[in-house]
Amino acid sequence: MPSLLETLVRYGYVLLIVWVFLEQLGLPLPSLPLLLAAGALAGTGRMNFGFTLLLCALASLAADTIWYELGRRRGIKVVHFLCRITLEPDSCVRRTEGLFEQQGARSLLVAKFLPGLNAVATPLAGIFQMRWQKFLLFDTLGVLLWLCSWLGLGYFFSAQMEDIAHHAEALGSWLIVLLISALVAYILYKFAARQRFLRQLRIRRITADELKMKIDAGEPLSIVDLRHDLDFEADPETIPGAVHLNSKALTDKTETLPVDREVILYCT
């Protein structure tokens, strides 16, 4: 923390605006420590709170606008790309699409606080063809809420932040080791959970070739296309004989599935 405070004092607002912009573009550069430090410096009079808030808001809005335009022009492929590089690609697309479809523009108010949603909320706004004025209004409110929370926290607890900085300085390199160890442990936990989930599913999965053999053999099958509506609209081609059904409708209306044949479910 001390070196972070010293770096902020030395490079000031330029570092802050570049860092926030790059983080919101998707680079793994967590801005939370930087925002807390900037708030603490504002609390001690070494930075201007209002100017800091304005610069960070402009940086975040600039990055969000880029993602909005990419979503509007490139469609659902943008979300698929973002979810492909997450630790939970199987559920990322459906979870984020479903949340945005239910909450709409209101999801932009809390997106910055939720890492998974933050990455895809702005391109989803473009994919759903949200009006630019509406997107800008709700995204601006969400950005301000996010920035005011962390900058304000650092501002009002600036004295305590100084104490934390001294303790961190005393720990020295051990603090970095602890933080890296915690991050590695989290990633390993998520990876292990995902592998365990896939192993449980593998016994109930069939390959595309196996399904083709069943169809060619004339076996009585019921094939259900569970892709999200956005995915289906982007690529309406489906397996011959398959019925497109929303996953929520499948949950609510399980009686729609036949009980006298094997049911094959597939999605993205």
Secondary structure as UniProt FT lines:
FT   HELIX           2..25
FT   HELIX           32..43
FT   TURN            44..45
FT   HELIX           49..74
FT   TURN            75..76
FT   HELIX           77..84
FT   HELIX           89..103
FT   HELIX           104..106
FT   HELIX           107..110
FT   HELIX           111..113
FT   HELIX           115..127
FT   TURN            128..129
FT   HELIX           132..156
FT   HELIX           158..171
FT   HELIX           173..202
FT   TURN            203..204
FT   HELIX           208..216
FT   TURN            217..218
FT   STRAND          221..225
FT   HELIX           229..234
FT   TURN            240..241
FT   STRAND          243..244
FT   HELIX           247..252
FT   HELIX           254..256
FT   STRAND          262..266
//
